[in-house]
Amino acid sequence: MLPALALAAAVTVTASPAARARTGPVPSTAKAPTTAKFPRDFLWGVATSGFQGEGSFPDSNWTRYIERKAPGISDPYKKSVDFLHRYPGDIDLARKLGVKVFRTSIEWARIEPKRGVRDPKAIAYYDDLVRRIRAAGMRPMITLDHWVYPGWVADQGAWDAPETQADWLRNARFIVHRYKHQGVIWITFNEASAYMYKELTMRPMNLGQLAAMRTALTRTHRAAYDMIHKLDPGAPVSTNVAYGTALNGIFDAALFNDVTDKLDFLGIDYYYGANAQNLTAGYSLTGEFWKIDPEPEGLYYVLKSYQRRLPKLPVYVVENGMSTDNGKPRPDGYTRSDHLRDHIYWVQRAMADGVEVMGYNYWSLTDNYEWGSYEPRFGLYTVDALTDPSLSRRPTDAVATYRSIIAGRGVPAGYVPVRRPGWCSVEDPVATCFGTTPTPPATYRAPAR
């Protein structure tokens, strides 16, 4: 998920009272927008991460942060949602959705709990996990680093230590060699900007250490990209970027800007946007993500923006989802199904405008440990990790919705987003500050592939 949005909240655009009151569309001479159906080979997926869902986790930087109650830690980790022992059932839940991609991470701290010593039980678990994902008709999307590293790496100085880069690459080489030629989509680092932000505040680090970490991640990604292509030729490799609203330029500078020549696709994580009528991104400062009003149309502008920057690369929405407060309905009545349909509509609008979108992952399949708390609920299936000993998976309204979207290759014809576009979006002020964005019904005028 995207905790680093707190960096952007303080500089969200403000507007005059007259601008905020302006809601009517401005006449336009532009041609009517169209909506494209998703191609039959589109990569629908679900996403999670090892640490956030597995439970029973070995010594790591994050188990230590939790033990000492670092800033932002409010709940104990416990068994999380026990994916470690319930993964066969969760994979089956994903299969029944009709998805083609299952994203998770293979955790270095579990594979190599002591330097140079690999755990055969952990390796057998990940072997079976990958085998079951493929047997269910899905491609594994494997994240090599989702912000967690072994305790012994923390002891040697984490990313301050030059040897950490070599140690990380040694572990990555072992994983890639083991799962090569199995259709894996590889992610090196998850949201480098958020990774750095969390280490800055939880470890914590000073600015010199932050700069050293940035350099280390950049060098390591570049080396990993080349290594993966040698071991697993043809496998796509990327690092997913956290979209950061008003401070997105800073977010991209964490890693993305220096590795654009070492990407096979653009991996985008989009949760929240900002516009002159929506200042709720400030709630990211308090971790109350469920109080933020989503801006679905922002995804449309973000997809177009990144494709303009790197027009030869396809785009993959690696993470997108909505938080609720412990599973309670939003006060405004906006449901998880509304959120999902609205965002898919805007992806289809971007595709009709020429953006090459190759895949979309929903974050997440189940609720999980959101980096210090179980209160934010992102799951298609909700799990009461702190109060339900059975850790049962209960479907939300969005399970049937996602299944129908996948089967229908998009939102139904005639669909109009529930959430109206806001005025003067940070995502594209030129296009949005001089009128409202039109939201015509999904008509599928563009030819379906």
PLY file of the C-alpha trace (Angstrom):
ply
format ascii 1.0
element vertex 449
property float x
property float y
property float z
element edge 448
property int vertex1
property int vertex2
end_header
0.00 0.00 0.00
0.95 3.66 -0.08
1.80 5.05 3.38
4.21 7.56 1.84
1.29 9.64 0.63
1.77 11.56 3.84
4.64 13.29 2.06
2.26 14.75 -0.47
-0.71 15.66 1.71
0.66 18.97 2.95
0.98 20.45 -0.51
-2.36 19.40 -1.98
-3.88 22.13 -4.19
-6.28 24.62 -2.62
-8.93 26.68 -4.36
-10.90 29.87 -3.96
-14.53 29.67 -2.72
-15.70 30.60 -6.19
-13.71 27.77 -7.74
-14.97 25.26 -5.20
-18.54 26.23 -5.96
-18.09 25.66 -9.68
-19.60 22.31 -10.68
-21.10 22.72 -14.13
-19.32 21.50 -17.25
-17.73 23.88 -19.68
-18.77 23.36 -23.30
-16.11 21.68 -25.37
-15.56 21.22 -29.07
-13.46 18.08 -28.52
-14.71 14.78 -29.88
-16.81 12.65 -27.54
-14.67 10.39 -25.31
-14.82 6.65 -25.88
-14.27 3.59 -23.73
-12.31 0.51 -24.82
-13.06 -3.06 -23.81
-10.17 -4.95 -22.27
-8.41 -7.37 -24.63
-8.87 -11.08 -24.04
-5.23 -11.48 -23.00
-5.42 -8.68 -20.40
-3.68 -9.58 -17.12
-6.29 -9.31 -14.37
-4.74 -9.94 -10.96
-4.81 -9.72 -7.20
-1.94 -8.61 -4.99
-0.61 -9.11 -1.49
2.81 -9.35 0.16
4.45 -12.09 2.16
5.09 -10.22 5.40
1.68 -8.55 5.46
-0.25 -11.79 5.17
1.87 -14.81 6.10
2.10 -14.50 9.88
4.55 -16.45 12.09
7.35 -14.29 10.75
11.06 -14.73 11.56
13.44 -12.05 12.79
13.44 -9.05 10.45
13.56 -5.27 10.42
9.75 -5.18 10.62
9.33 -7.67 13.46
11.79 -5.48 15.38
9.88 -2.29 14.55
6.71 -3.91 15.87
8.38 -5.23 19.02
9.68 -1.81 20.00
6.50 -0.04 18.84
8.17 2.27 16.39
6.16 5.29 15.19
2.92 4.19 13.53
2.71 0.78 15.21
-0.66 0.34 16.93
-1.45 -3.38 16.59
0.58 -6.51 17.29
1.44 -8.66 14.27
0.32 -12.02 15.73
-0.47 -14.51 12.90
-1.63 -11.79 10.53
-4.17 -13.59 8.30
-2.05 -16.79 8.37
-1.46 -16.98 4.63
1.52 -19.19 5.49
-0.87 -22.04 6.29
-3.99 -20.96 4.35
-2.48 -20.14 0.97
-4.10 -23.09 -0.86
-7.55 -21.75 0.01
-6.60 -18.16 -0.84
-5.21 -19.22 -4.20
-8.52 -20.96 -4.88
-10.41 -17.76 -3.98
-8.29 -15.91 -6.55
-8.87 -18.63 -9.14
-12.63 -18.33 -8.72
-12.42 -14.60 -9.48
-11.02 -15.44 -12.91
-7.73 -13.58 -12.43
-4.63 -14.46 -14.41
-1.97 -13.03 -12.06
-1.29 -13.63 -8.36
1.19 -11.18 -6.88
3.07 -11.83 -3.66
6.61 -11.53 -2.32
9.17 -14.18 -1.52
10.57 -13.05 1.80
14.34 -12.91 2.20
14.00 -13.04 6.00
12.15 -16.36 5.74
14.42 -17.88 3.08
17.69 -16.89 4.79
17.05 -16.31 8.52
20.80 -16.49 9.22
23.50 -15.29 6.88
24.43 -18.09 4.51
21.86 -20.49 6.00
18.70 -21.17 3.99
15.63 -22.67 5.61
14.49 -25.79 3.71
10.95 -25.52 5.12
10.63 -21.96 3.84
11.92 -22.98 0.42
9.45 -25.88 0.28
6.62 -23.49 1.19
7.49 -21.04 -1.59
8.00 -23.91 -4.05
4.49 -25.14 -3.32
3.06 -21.61 -3.42
4.44 -20.98 -6.91
3.37 -24.46 -8.05
-0.21 -23.93 -6.84
-0.47 -20.47 -8.41
0.52 -21.92 -11.77
-1.70 -24.98 -11.36
-4.64 -22.63 -10.79
-4.01 -21.05 -14.20
-2.34 -17.88 -12.92
1.05 -16.28 -13.48
3.11 -15.50 -10.38
4.11 -11.87 -9.99
6.98 -12.12 -7.52
8.24 -9.13 -5.57
11.81 -9.62 -4.41
11.71 -6.84 -1.79
8.51 -5.54 -0.21
10.30 -3.45 2.46
11.39 -6.39 4.65
14.89 -7.77 5.18
16.40 -10.26 7.67
17.42 -9.25 11.17
21.06 -10.06 10.41
20.95 -7.51 7.57
19.64 -4.92 10.03
22.53 -5.82 12.35
25.11 -5.18 9.65
23.70 -1.72 8.95
20.86 -2.42 6.50
21.27 -0.38 3.29
24.03 1.71 4.90
26.33 -1.29 4.54
27.88 -1.83 1.08
27.72 -5.63 1.57
23.92 -5.49 1.72
23.75 -4.89 -2.03
25.78 -8.04 -2.72
23.80 -10.03 -0.15
20.48 -8.91 -1.66
21.60 -9.84 -5.18
22.83 -13.23 -3.98
19.41 -13.98 -2.49
17.61 -12.62 -5.55
19.76 -14.77 -7.84
18.81 -17.86 -5.82
15.08 -17.05 -6.11
15.16 -16.18 -9.81
17.17 -19.30 -10.64
14.69 -21.44 -8.72
11.57 -20.04 -10.41
12.87 -19.23 -13.88
10.98 -20.37 -16.97
7.68 -20.43 -15.04
6.04 -17.33 -16.49
7.01 -15.11 -13.54
6.57 -11.34 -13.74
9.40 -9.92 -11.61
9.25 -6.84 -9.36
12.56 -5.88 -7.78
11.59 -3.24 -5.18
8.06 -2.38 -4.15
7.41 1.38 -4.04
10.97 2.58 -3.43
9.75 6.00 -2.27
7.53 4.47 0.42
10.26 1.98 1.35
12.68 4.83 1.96
10.07 6.87 3.83
9.27 3.97 6.17
12.94 3.30 6.86
13.49 7.01 7.47
10.78 7.12 10.13
10.78 3.58 11.59
14.44 2.60 11.68
15.04 5.65 11.79
17.61 7.17 9.41
19.22 10.55 8.93
19.36 12.30 5.56
22.80 10.93 4.81
21.56 7.39 5.32
18.51 8.18 3.18
20.78 9.28 0.33
22.89 6.14 0.74
19.78 3.97 0.60
18.62 5.67 -2.58
21.98 5.02 -4.23
21.98 1.41 -3.06
18.46 0.68 -4.35
19.28 2.22 -7.70
22.47 0.20 -8.17
20.82 -2.98 -6.94
17.80 -2.67 -9.23
20.00 -2.07 -12.24
22.14 -5.11 -11.44
19.05 -7.23 -10.69
17.44 -6.31 -14.01
20.45 -7.57 -15.94
20.77 -10.68 -13.76
17.10 -11.64 -14.20
17.29 -11.28 -17.98
20.32 -13.57 -18.07
18.72 -16.24 -15.86
15.10 -15.94 -17.06
15.20 -14.61 -20.64
11.97 -13.02 -21.80
10.55 -12.57 -18.30
9.26 -9.01 -17.73
11.01 -7.02 -14.98
10.08 -3.74 -13.33
9.77 -1.84 -10.07
6.36 -0.44 -9.16
6.14 3.27 -8.38
3.85 4.80 -5.78
1.91 7.68 -7.29
2.35 10.62 -4.93
-0.07 13.37 -6.02
1.50 16.84 -5.61
4.91 15.43 -4.70
5.03 12.78 -7.36
8.21 14.23 -8.81
9.96 13.57 -5.49
8.51 10.06 -5.33
9.79 9.27 -8.82
13.22 10.58 -7.89
13.56 7.85 -5.25
14.36 5.23 -7.90
12.22 5.42 -11.02
13.97 8.35 -12.74
17.34 6.58 -12.66
16.20 3.19 -13.93
13.87 3.97 -16.84
16.29 2.14 -19.15
16.02 -0.96 -16.93
12.24 -1.50 -17.04
10.16 -3.75 -19.26
6.87 -2.16 -18.24
5.65 0.75 -16.12
4.30 -0.52 -12.81
1.94 2.04 -11.25
0.36 1.97 -7.77
-2.59 4.35 -7.61
-4.75 4.87 -4.54
-5.54 8.57 -4.14
-5.42 11.74 -6.15
-6.07 15.34 -5.21
-8.00 18.24 -6.66
-9.16 21.68 -5.60
-12.44 20.27 -4.27
-10.86 17.35 -2.44
-8.32 18.09 0.29
-8.87 14.82 2.15
-5.43 13.46 1.27
-4.37 15.15 4.51
-5.74 12.14 6.38
-2.75 10.17 5.13
-0.77 12.10 7.76
-2.73 10.31 10.49
-2.96 6.93 8.77
-6.74 7.27 8.45
-6.79 6.32 4.79
-10.47 5.41 4.90
-11.32 9.09 5.39
-9.74 10.07 2.09
-12.20 10.66 -0.74
-11.05 8.65 -3.76
-10.40 10.37 -7.07
-10.94 7.64 -9.68
-10.45 9.93 -12.67
-6.93 10.66 -11.43
-5.90 7.19 -12.55
-6.82 8.14 -16.12
-4.49 11.14 -16.07
-1.71 9.24 -14.30
-1.75 6.45 -16.90
-1.62 8.98 -19.74
1.19 10.92 -18.06
3.49 7.93 -17.52
2.86 6.61 -21.03
3.79 10.02 -22.47
7.06 9.89 -20.55
7.97 6.38 -21.71
5.81 5.72 -24.78
7.53 2.46 -25.74
6.61 0.68 -22.49
3.22 -0.82 -21.60
1.64 0.14 -18.28
0.56 -2.24 -15.52
-1.58 -1.05 -12.58
0.28 -3.14 -10.00
-1.83 -1.91 -7.06
-5.20 -0.21 -6.75
-7.77 -0.52 -3.99
-9.79 1.17 -1.27
-9.44 1.19 2.51
-12.36 0.99 4.90
-12.32 1.56 8.66
-12.27 -1.96 10.09
-14.68 -3.07 7.40
-17.36 -0.54 8.26
-19.32 1.11 5.41
-18.12 4.54 4.34
-20.34 7.34 5.69
-20.87 8.64 2.14
-22.20 5.26 0.99
-19.43 4.76 -1.58
-18.85 1.01 -1.73
-15.88 -1.13 -2.67
-17.82 -2.13 -5.81
-18.38 1.53 -6.72
-14.68 2.21 -6.25
-13.65 -0.77 -8.38
-16.06 -0.04 -11.24
-15.17 3.65 -11.27
-11.44 3.00 -11.51
-11.85 0.32 -14.17
-14.00 2.74 -16.18
-11.15 5.29 -16.19
-8.60 2.64 -17.16
-10.84 1.84 -20.13
-11.02 5.54 -20.99
-7.21 5.72 -20.97
-6.99 2.67 -23.22
-9.43 4.21 -25.69
-7.13 7.24 -25.76
-4.21 5.05 -26.79
-2.58 4.08 -23.48
-1.25 0.52 -23.66
-2.38 -1.05 -20.38
-1.28 -4.67 -19.97
-2.63 -5.53 -16.52
-4.45 -4.54 -13.34
-4.03 -5.96 -9.81
-6.52 -5.35 -7.03
-4.93 -4.68 -3.64
-5.67 -6.87 -1.92
-7.16 -10.36 -2.03
-7.68 -10.38 1.76
-7.25 -7.85 4.52
-3.77 -7.94 5.99
-1.30 -6.17 8.26
-1.03 -2.62 6.94
2.39 -1.76 8.33
1.42 -1.30 11.94
-2.35 -1.72 12.00
-5.20 -4.01 11.01
-7.67 -1.12 10.96
-7.29 -0.21 7.26
-9.19 -2.92 5.35
-8.32 -3.31 1.67
-9.39 -6.90 1.07
-11.85 -8.27 -1.42
-12.27 -10.77 1.41
-12.35 -9.33 4.90
-10.58 -11.01 7.82
-10.85 -10.01 11.50
-7.22 -10.72 12.33
-7.40 -9.49 15.93
-10.77 -10.87 17.00
-11.56 -13.99 14.94
-9.47 -17.03 15.92
-10.70 -18.85 12.81
-9.44 -16.04 10.53
-12.33 -16.77 8.18
-12.40 -15.09 4.77
-15.72 -13.28 4.24
-16.48 -11.91 0.77
-17.18 -8.21 0.36
-19.57 -6.86 -2.26
-16.61 -6.37 -4.61
-15.94 -10.11 -5.05
-18.93 -10.58 -7.36
-18.23 -7.21 -8.95
-14.62 -8.04 -9.84
-15.67 -11.44 -11.16
-18.27 -9.85 -13.44
-15.85 -7.14 -14.63
-13.30 -9.80 -15.59
-15.91 -11.94 -17.34
-17.35 -8.93 -19.18
-13.93 -7.48 -20.07
-14.76 -4.22 -18.35
-17.63 -2.30 -16.82
-21.06 -2.83 -18.41
-22.03 -0.81 -21.47
-23.70 2.38 -20.34
-21.83 2.56 -17.04
-21.30 6.07 -15.68
-18.95 6.56 -12.68
-20.63 7.00 -9.32
-17.98 9.50 -8.22
-18.02 12.64 -10.35
-14.66 14.09 -11.36
-13.40 16.93 -9.20
-12.31 20.32 -10.43
-8.66 21.19 -11.07
-6.87 17.91 -10.50
-3.23 17.74 -9.45
-2.87 14.88 -11.93
-3.46 17.15 -14.95
-4.24 20.77 -14.06
-4.09 21.94 -17.67
-6.84 19.53 -18.71
-9.00 19.90 -15.59
-8.74 23.46 -14.24
-10.73 25.01 -17.09
-13.79 22.80 -16.82
-15.01 19.45 -15.55
-13.99 16.17 -17.10
-16.81 14.55 -19.11
-17.98 11.09 -18.00
-20.01 9.67 -20.87
-21.53 6.19 -20.54
-19.26 3.30 -21.47
-20.15 2.79 -25.12
-17.27 0.69 -26.50
-16.95 2.61 -29.71
-13.30 1.61 -29.89
-12.82 -1.80 -31.56
-12.47 -4.65 -29.08
-9.41 -6.86 -29.52
0 1
1 2
2 3
3 4
4 5
5 6
6 7
7 8
8 9
9 10
10 11
11 12
12 13
13 14
14 15
15 16
16 17
17 18
18 19
19 20
20 21
21 22
22 23
23 24
24 25
25 26
26 27
27 28
28 29
29 30
30 31
31 32
32 33
33 34
34 35
35 36
36 37
37 38
38 39
39 40
40 41
41 42
42 43
43 44
44 45
45 46
46 47
47 48
48 49
49 50
50 51
51 52
52 53
53 54
54 55
55 56
56 57
57 58
58 59
59 60
60 61
61 62
62 63
63 64
64 65
65 66
66 67
67 68
68 69
69 70
70 71
71 72
72 73
73 74
74 75
75 76
76 77
77 78
78 79
79 80
80 81
81 82
82 83
83 84
84 85
85 86
86 87
87 88
88 89
89 90
90 91
91 92
92 93
93 94
94 95
95 96
96 97
97 98
98 99
99 100
100 101
101 102
102 103
103 104
104 105
105 106
106 107
107 108
108 109
109 110
110 111
111 112
112 113
113 114
114 115
115 116
116 117
117 118
118 119
119 120
120 121
121 122
122 123
123 124
124 125
125 126
126 127
127 128
128 129
129 130
130 131
131 132
132 133
133 134
134 135
135 136
136 137
137 138
138 139
139 140
140 141
141 142
142 143
143 144
144 145
145 146
146 147
147 148
148 149
149 150
150 151
151 152
152 153
153 154
154 155
155 156
156 157
157 158
158 159
159 160
160 161
161 162
162 163
163 164
164 165
165 166
166 167
167 168
168 169
169 170
170 171
171 172
172 173
173 174
174 175
175 176
176 177
177 178
178 179
179 180
180 181
181 182
182 183
183 184
184 185
185 186
186 187
187 188
188 189
189 190
190 191
191 192
192 193
193 194
194 195
195 196
196 197
197 198
198 199
199 200
200 201
201 202
202 203
203 204
204 205
205 206
206 207
207 208
208 209
209 210
210 211
211 212
212 213
213 214
214 215
215 216
216 217
217 218
218 219
219 220
220 221
221 222
222 223
223 224
224 225
225 226
226 227
227 228
228 229
229 230
230 231
231 232
232 233
233 234
234 235
235 236
236 237
237 238
238 239
239 240
240 241
241 242
242 243
243 244
244 245
245 246
246 247
247 248
248 249
249 250
250 251
251 252
252 253
253 254
254 255
255 256
256 257
257 258
258 259
259 260
260 261
261 262
262 263
263 264
264 265
265 266
266 267
267 268
268 269
269 270
270 271
271 272
272 273
273 274
274 275
275 276
276 277
277 278
278 279
279 280
280 281
281 282
282 283
283 284
284 285
285 286
286 287
287 288
288 289
289 290
290 291
291 292
292 293
293 294
294 295
295 296
296 297
297 298
298 299
299 300
300 301
301 302
302 303
303 304
304 305
305 306
306 307
307 308
308 309
309 310
310 311
311 312
312 313
313 314
314 315
315 316
316 317
317 318
318 319
319 320
320 321
321 322
322 323
323 324
324 325
325 326
326 327
327 328
328 329
329 330
330 331
331 332
332 333
333 334
334 335
335 336
336 337
337 338
338 339
339 340
340 341
341 342
342 343
343 344
344 345
345 346
346 347
347 348
348 349
349 350
350 351
351 352
352 353
353 354
354 355
355 356
356 357
357 358
358 359
359 360
360 361
361 362
362 363
363 364
364 365
365 366
366 367
367 368
368 369
369 370
370 371
371 372
372 373
373 374
374 375
375 376
376 377
377 378
378 379
379 380
380 381
381 382
382 383
383 384
384 385
385 386
386 387
387 388
388 389
389 390
390 391
391 392
392 393
393 394
394 395
395 396
396 397
397 398
398 399
399 400
400 401
401 402
402 403
403 404
404 405
405 406
406 407
407 408
408 409
409 410
410 411
411 412
412 413
413 414
414 415
415 416
416 417
417 418
418 419
419 420
420 421
421 422
422 423
423 424
424 425
425 426
426 427
427 428
428 429
429 430
430 431
431 432
432 433
433 434
434 435
435 436
436 437
437 438
438 439
439 440
440 441
441 442
442 443
443 444
444 445
445 446
446 447
447 448
